[in-house]
Amino acid sequence: MKILLCASETVPFAKTGGLADVAGSLPKALAALGHDVRIVMPKYASVDEKRFRAKQVIERLKVPFSDRREKASVWSSRAISGVTTYFIDNPRLFRHGPLYGHNNDAERFIFYQRAALEMLPSLDWIPEVIHCNDWQSGLIPLYLSRDGNNNSTPVHRGETAEEWKKRIATIYTVHNLGYQGNFPPDALQTAGLPISLFGPEGLEFYGAFSFMKAGLLYADLVTTVSPTYAQEIQTEEYGEKMEGVLRLRSRRLRGILNGLDYGVWDPSGDPHLASNYTADNPAEKAACKKALQSRLGLATKDVPVIGLISRLAAQKGFDLLEELLAHLLKMEVQIVVLGLGEKPYEKLFKRAAKAYPEAVSVSLEFNEELAHQIYAGSDVFLMPSRYEPCGLGQLISLRYGTVPVVRATGGLADTVEDFDPATGKGNGFRFQEYSSVALLAAISRALLTYRNKRVWKQLVKRGMKGDFSWQASAKRYEDIYQEAVELHGKQD
């Protein structure tokens, strides 16, 4: 199939979160299955033409925009194996500052979406499916459904815009429902959309123009990044006020678990580790633990090392951890934290590291090398999230033989099976109730199991042998794309 993936960020070109990991890994796995899959994203300042061997493929693209046409150019790179990535270049909109958080974000991403469609005839390549991701590409399904009569859009091989656009099926993926792309109503004019679409049954969302709502309403299929999260977001507790729209489209809503790029995350060949190891021979994991303790100035002894790699925010369960941290530090454990976030939590861990320098290490940064070493050198990996659409931390920790302790929500519930000492089944420890008491009980069960080296070794091996690769997830997306083509143009 011909598949175009629209994402505002993609590894290795630009990243702020998990969307970039998915956008960089899924197309590679789809290409390995034989599909012609391409990516389109904005050309930020981080997209270095020399580093990524990018070349200009369209010099002057005239993009319908607000009440005018604005120029852009299109670049391409093959830095991702088997995949062409296109970059929409408009220096006025994309070459300054961070990826998001600008006063003109509505204008920036409207332009990106219009340009992504506008470039296709010039490339002489029309996809069968466009896979849109998060609010930054939520308008594309809407544009395809109603924008075909725009005579300024180029003709492709004798077909009018109305004809070639009508053939394209769309997928809209929600990576995190909390980020919706809600803007003032006057952004409708910038988007070239009629005010008649602004209403409760259309694009209006509590007085704002919602890019996400457009994607949810107009895509042929809506997906999210785990089966459990697909169910959760239809409830008031997790729905971020979008639950009514999601329930309306529930027959077209699917949950597909994100995969993990085992080419990047592989303890048997990871160059960042002091020693490599495998599921069949995990003994060298102990050397990684000693190396981590030594690097971070922790006491080099055989106590459980609890790793946390996360944005330090209440959503990630750090409010629970704050309540029990003093109690936890009285136990014979070491705690290793890597990440940035809300200042109260940064200060909390700084104080703990100062009070317990041989038991607590805090690195307030994003450090790829250290992240690999924490996943390998820890015994337990902690993810007590309030909600977690999919989560990659637990998948990486399993791959590295570090036993996860998680709250049973979203993708954490789909990937971590609670360990049962009676049957020996399970690959980690889960708790249900969002409370510090429940979290402490799960950690205590993990620490108790750690004392039994024979059982712990089996638990480590079981986690490492689980398959959460992108190959399995890509095959599921393959089915979804075909389903979208078959459903295209049909009513719910």
N, C-alpha and C positions, 0 to 999 in steps of 0.2 A: 504494500500500500504506500501511497504518498501521504506523508504526515508532516504537518507543520506545528511545532510546539512554540507557543508564545509565552515567554517568561521575562519578567523585568530584571531578573538576575540569574546568572548561570556560572557554575564553577567550570573552568578556572578564571573566568573573565571578571566577575564581580559577585560579591557575596555579602549578605547581612544575616541570612538565616537558612533554614532547612530547604526552602524553595530552591535555592541555588544548587544544593546537592542533588535534589531530584532532577532538576532541569539539565544538569550535567551528566547524570548517570542513566536515567531512563532512555534517552535517545540512543546512547551507546549500546544498551542492551537490545533495543528494538532493531538497530542496524545489524546487530549480530544475528538476528532472526531473519534478516533478508529484506527489511523494509527501507524505503527511501525516506528517511526522517531528517528534517532540518529544523533549526532553531532560529527565532528572530528575537532580538532584544535591543535596547537602546545602546548607543555607543558612548559610554561614560568615559571619563578621563582615565580610568583604570584599564581600559582596553588599549593596550600598547600595540600599535601596528607591527612594529619590528619583532617584539617578543612573540606575538601570536601569528606572525606571518600573514597578516591581513592584507587584503588587496581590495581596491575599489572596484565594484562591479556595476554600479549605476552612479553616474556622476551627478545628474540633475533629475531628481524626482519631484514633481510638482504635486503637493499633497493638499487636497481640499481641507480647509481648516478655518473654522469660524466663518467670516464673511469674505475670505480671501483664499488664495492658494500660496502655500509657503514651500520653499525649496528644502530638499534634504538630499543626502547622498546615501548610498548603501555600500557597505563593506562586507567581506566574507572571510572566514577563516576555517581551516580544517584541524584546529588544535585538538578537538575531541575526535577520537579515533572513529572513522567511518561516518562522520556527521559533518555537514556544512552548517556553520553558524553565520547568520546575517546580522549586521549591526545597522540600526537606523541612526544616521549621523545628522544632528542639528546642533552646532556648537552653542547657540543661544539657549537651548533648553537642557542639554545633557552634559556639557563639559565642565560644569562648576559645582563644587560642594558635594555633599553626600548623595546617595541614591534617592532618598526620600526625605520628606520634611520641609519641602520648599513651599512658599506661598502660592506658587503657580503649578502645583502638582497636578491639578485637574487638566490644565492646558498641556503640560508635558506628556501625560500618558494618553490623553485624547490624540495628540499628534502621533505618538508612537503607534497606537492602534490603527489610525487611518493610514499611516505610512506602510504598516505591515501588510495591509490588504492592497494598497496601491502599487506596491513593488512587484506583485506576483506576475501580472502579464508581461512586465518588462524583463523578468527572469525567464519567461516562457516555461513556467512551472506552476501548475495549479494543483494544490493538494486535494485529496479526497476527504481528509479530516483535518480540522484545525483544533488543536488541543490548547485551550486557554487556561491560565493559571492565576488565581487570586484576582483581586480587584483591578490590578493594572491592565488586565486584558479582558475585563468583564463585558465591555461594550461590543466586542467583535461579533458574538452571536447575534446581537441586535442589528448591527450594521449589515451583516449578511442577509438577514431576514427582510430588511426594508430599504437597503441602500442600492439595490440593483438598478433602479431607474435613474441613477445619477449618470447622465450622459457624459460627464467629464471623465469618468473612470475609463481607463484604456480598454479597448477591445482586445480579445485574445483569440487568435486563429479564427477570426470571423465571427466569433461569439460576442454578443453584447455583454456588458457587465451583469445585467439581469440574468442572463443565461448561465455564465460561468459561476457566478456567486451562488446561484440557486442549487448547484450540484454539491456544494461543500457541506459536509456534516460537521457538527461542533460538539466538543466535550468541554465542560467547565469544571475545573478542580478547585475545591476549597482546601487550602493548606492550613489555615487558621481563621475561624469564623470571626475572631475578634477584630480583624483588620479588613474593613469593608469598603473603603474608598467613598466616603460620604462627603459631598460638596454642596455649596450653595446652589439654588435652582438656576442662577444665571449661567452656570456651566453647561446647561442644555444648549444654549445658543452657540457656545464655543464648539460643542460636539456636533452642531448641525442637526439637532433633533428638534421636532416640534413640541411646543408646550402641551399639546394634547396628550403626550405620553406621561406627563407629570401628574400622577394621581395615585391613590392607594392601590389600585389594581395594576399600576404601571411602575414607574421608576422612582416614585416618591417614597421616602423612608423617614418618617418622623420629621418632615419638613425639609429634608435634604434630598439631593439627587444622588442615588446610590449606584455606583459602578457594579458592585457585587450583585445587587438585586437584578440588574440587567442580565448578568451571566446566569443567575439561578433561573430566571424566567424564560430566557430565549434559547438556551443551549438544548441540543437534542438529548444529551445525557449530562447529569451532574454527578461528579464523583468527589469523594474525600479520601483521606489518607489512611483510614483503617475502618474495618467493618463496625466496630463498637462506636467509634466517633460518628459514623453515619447515623446510627440510632440516637446517640446522645444529643446531637444538634437539632433534633426534632422536638426536644423537650424545652420547657421554660428555663430549667436550670442551666443548660448549656447552649441554648439557642441564640443568645446575644440579640434577642428581639426579632431574629429572622426565622424563628421556628415555624411561624404560620406559612411563610413562603416555602420552606423546606417540606412541610407536611403536604402542601398543595402539590408539590412536585415529587412526592415520595415514590411514585411508581417509576420515576426516571432517576432515582438517586441510588448510587452504588458506593460501597466502601472497598477500596483496594489498598492493601497494606504496602507502604513504601518498602523498598528493598535497601540493601547495603552493598556498596561497591567493594567487593572482596579483592579487587585489584589494589585498593588503597588500604583497606583494613584487613591485614593478614599477618598474624603473629609469626608465621613460619618464615616470612621474608621481610618483615618490617625493618627498614634501615635505621629507625629511631631507637630501637631497643638495644639494651645491653647484651641480650642473648635471645635467640629465636627459639620457638617451641611450637609443637603441634598438639592436636587433641589426643593422638596416640602416645605422645611422649611429652607431657607438659612439665616435666621436672625443671626445665630451665626458667620457668615462670618465677621460681624462687630467686633466681639471680636478678631478674627484672625488679623484684620487690626490694632487694637489698640496694640496687643501684638507685632506685627512686628515693628510698630513705636517706641514702648518702647525699644525693643531689639536693634534697630539700632540708637537710640538717636535722632529720628525725633520728631518734634512737634506733640503731640497727639491731632489732630483736624480733622474735617471732610472735607478734601480736597482730590481730586483724587490722588491716589497713582499709579504711572506708574512703572511697573516692567520690567526689562530686565535681562534675564538669557541667556548668550551667550558667544561664543568665540568672543573676541573683535577684529574684523577684518573688512576690507572694504567690503568683500563679504557679510557680515551680515548687511550692510547698515549704518555702523557707520560713514562713510564719510558724509552721509546726515545729520545724527544727529549732527555731529560736526558743520555743517553750521548753524543749528537753535537752538543749545543748549542755547545760551545766551538769545535768544528770549523766549524760552520755560520756562526758569527759572524766567522770569518776570511775568509769569502767576501763578495763585494760584494752584500749583501742588507740589507734592513730587516725587522724582525719586529715585528708588532703583535699583542698578546694581550689578550683581553677575557674575563673570567670569574672565578669563585671556585671554591675547592675545597680539596684537601688542602694543609696548611701547607707541607710540604717543597717542593711545586711552586710555591706562591706565593712562597716565599723564593728559589727558584732564579731565577725571572724578575725578581724585585726586584733581585737581585745583578747580573743581566745588564743590566738597564736602567741601573743605577748605573754599571757599568763601560763601557757603550756608549750614552750618552744620545742620540746622534744616529742610532743604528741600531736601538734596541730601545725599545718603548713597552709598558707593562703597566698595564692598568686592572682592578683587582681589584674588580669590581662587575658588576651586571646593568644595562646601559644600552641601552635600545631604540634611541634615536637614534644612538648611537655604533656599535651593531651594524650598522645600515643603512649607515653611512658606511664601515665596515671592509669590508663585502661589496662595496661599489662602488669603494672606493679601493685595494683590494689587487689584485695581479696573480695571486697564487697563494693557494689556500686549503688548509690542511693538516688532514687527519683521519686520523691513523695508528692507528685504534682497534683494540684487541684483539678486541672484538666490537661490532657496531652493528646493532640490530634493523632499523632503517630509516635514520635520519639525515635531518635536514632541512638541515643546513649545506651539504652538497654540492649539494642541489637549489637552494638560494638562491644559492650562489656561481655555479652554471651560469647561472641567470637573470640575474645581474649581470655576466656576462662575466669572472668570476674563475675561473681554471682550477684544478680540484681535484686534489690529490695525496692519495690514499687507500690504505688497506689493503683488499684485495679480500675483504671479509667482509660478510655480511648485505646490507642495502640499498645499501651502498656498491658492492658487486659488481654489483648489479642496475642501477645508474644511471650508473656511471662506466666508460666503455669506454677501454681503454688506447690512447693515441695511437701510431699507427704512421707514422713519417716516410716510409716507402716508399710507402704507399697514401694517406696523408693522412686516414685514418679515425681515429675516436676523439674523445673530448671531455675527456680528462684523463690522469692518470698513476696507475697502480696498482702495488702491490707485494704479493706473496703471503706470503712468510715473515715471521713476526713477529720482526724483528730490526732493530737500529739500522743495520746495514750495508745491508739491503734498503731501508729508509726513505731513507737518504742517497743511494742509487743512484737512487731515484725522484725525489727533489728535484733531484739533479744533472741528470737528463734534462730536467726541466721548465726549469731555469735555462738549459741549453744551447739548448733550443728558443726560449726567450724572446729570445735574441740575434738570431734570424731574425725580424725584424718582420713580414715578409709572411706567413710560416707561422703566427706567433703570432696575428695578426689573424684569420686563417681559423679558428683554434682557438677564439678568443673568440666569433666569430659562430656557430659550430656549437653551442657550449654554450648560447648565448642563445636559439637557435631550437628547442631541444628542448622537448617538451611533457610536463611533470610536474605538470600542473594537477589539481585535485580533480575536474574534470569527467570525466576518463578513469577515475580510481579509483572515483568514485561509480557509474559504470556497471557496474564490476566488482562492487561491493557490491550493486547492484540484482540482478544475477544470483545472487549468494550468498544473498540474502534469499529469493528465489524457490525456490532449491534447498533451503534450510532448511525452508520450508513443505512442500515435496514429500517431504522425508525425515522430517518430524516424526512421531514415534511408531513409526518403523521401527527395527529392530535394525541394528547395523553390518554 
